[in-house]
Amino acid sequence: MRQRIWYLAKAYGLLVLTFMAAKLAFMFFNREGHDVSMGDVASVIYHGASLDLSTALYFLIIPFLLVFVSVWWNREKVLRPIARTYNYIIATAFSLAFLADTSLYPFWGFKLDASCLQFLSTPGDAFASVDVGYVLIRLIILVVLAGFIGYLLNRADLKFKVCCHRWLTTIAMLVLLPLMIVGIRGGLDESTTNIGQVYYSQNQFLNHSAVNPVFSFLASFEKTASDNTDYQFMSDEECRNTLKGCFVTGATTDTLLTTQTPNIIVILMESAGGEFTELSGRADIMPNLNRLCREGIYFTNCYANSWRTDRGTLCTWSGYPSFPTTSVMKMPSKTQQLPNIARTLRDERDYSTHYLYGGDINFTNMRSYLVSGGFQQLTWKANYSSEEQRSANWGVRISRSEERVSRNAE
């Protein structure tokens, strides 16, 4: 039993170390134009480790199944070639992902994703900007790298000996299985493993370096809408007539403010529609909000179209519309290009930006969107005590969050 568990531990460790080594290579070969210190390298490895650990578990599934089978069916001549072949297959896949990610980043400026596949139908156009030597060198590197990684993975060779404690080993394997599933998922919180969980810096190059390219590529398939459905709500002519006059150019601006740099607090309240306010004759539900509406300026025709948290947050801060089948927040390569109120205030008015969220900041890649959008400080569920985290199913109740804001302000 110990020999089989040790084999899985060695295979898992080698997978994780391979991913970490790929990060170092990515940073080294793309360092031009980026000021990176040794401390940054350590931070990238540290913050990217959670994604590496989860991704490695995906590729440990086949070795796990082979080990489980070997407990009851010890056929070395069959199982060993399967294990070795599998290692070389994933070594080739890893090498291709590492090489493509490192080579394409200077051209694209974002991590490897499934969009590169669309160029396979026209390879001549894909290689139009590089010479033959560029391609040839990378093909040689691909072969050497795949062979080297495959060799290392096969060093953790499973000795298919007869298992003397079959039932005990079986129980141990069954205990390991749910732990692997939880690790692949990324924990037991609402959010699952996603690219955004490794974002930590205002320097996008460091965030990109922390992302696992294999996970980024595989996860991008989920984000691409395979069924592009057309929703023809109205005719094109009716749409043009509706929008006519909505766009104004050369408008003059004025302000009701007494300062050019006021403190700005944006509060997003999901499902708190106008039907719950005096606008619809309900003065009893949210009296304090009604009071603020009377004392301030109440815009009744200002919208951020949405039907989910990720859509509404992005619409509010970036002014970008929601789509029926696709969540743009889940696409870091897209969200890093979007405008954001926080980034504009930070860069143009020297504001300090802070985002307070009572739930899991990794939900739907929210962390990557917020960090890329210019929020310098994030406070979320993990910053509260265990008791506070249990105050609601989706995070900390607003009253607790208000207390934390007051303490931070003091």
Buried (B, 14 or more C-beta within 10 A) or exposed (E): BEEBBEBBEBBBEBBBEBBBEBBEBBBEEBEEEBEBEEEBBEBBBEBBBBBBBBBBBBBBEBBBEBBBBBBEEBEEEEBBEBBBEBBBEBBBBBBBBBBBBBBBBEEBEBBBBBBBEEEEEEEEEEEEEEEEEEEEEBEEBBEEBBBEBBEBBBEBBBEBEEBEEEEEBBEBBEEBEEEBEEBBBBBEBBBBBBBBBBBBBBBBBBBBBBBBBBBBBBBBEEBBEEEEEEEEEEEEEEEEEEEEEEEEEEEEEEEEEEEEEEEEEEEEEEEEEEEBBBEEEEEEEBEEBBEEBEEEEBEEEEEBEBEEBBBBBBBBBBEBEBEEEBBBBBBBBBBBEBEBBBBBBBEEEEBEBBBBBBBBBBBBBBBBBBBBBBBBEBBBBEBBEEEBBEBBEEBBEBEBBEEBBEEEEE
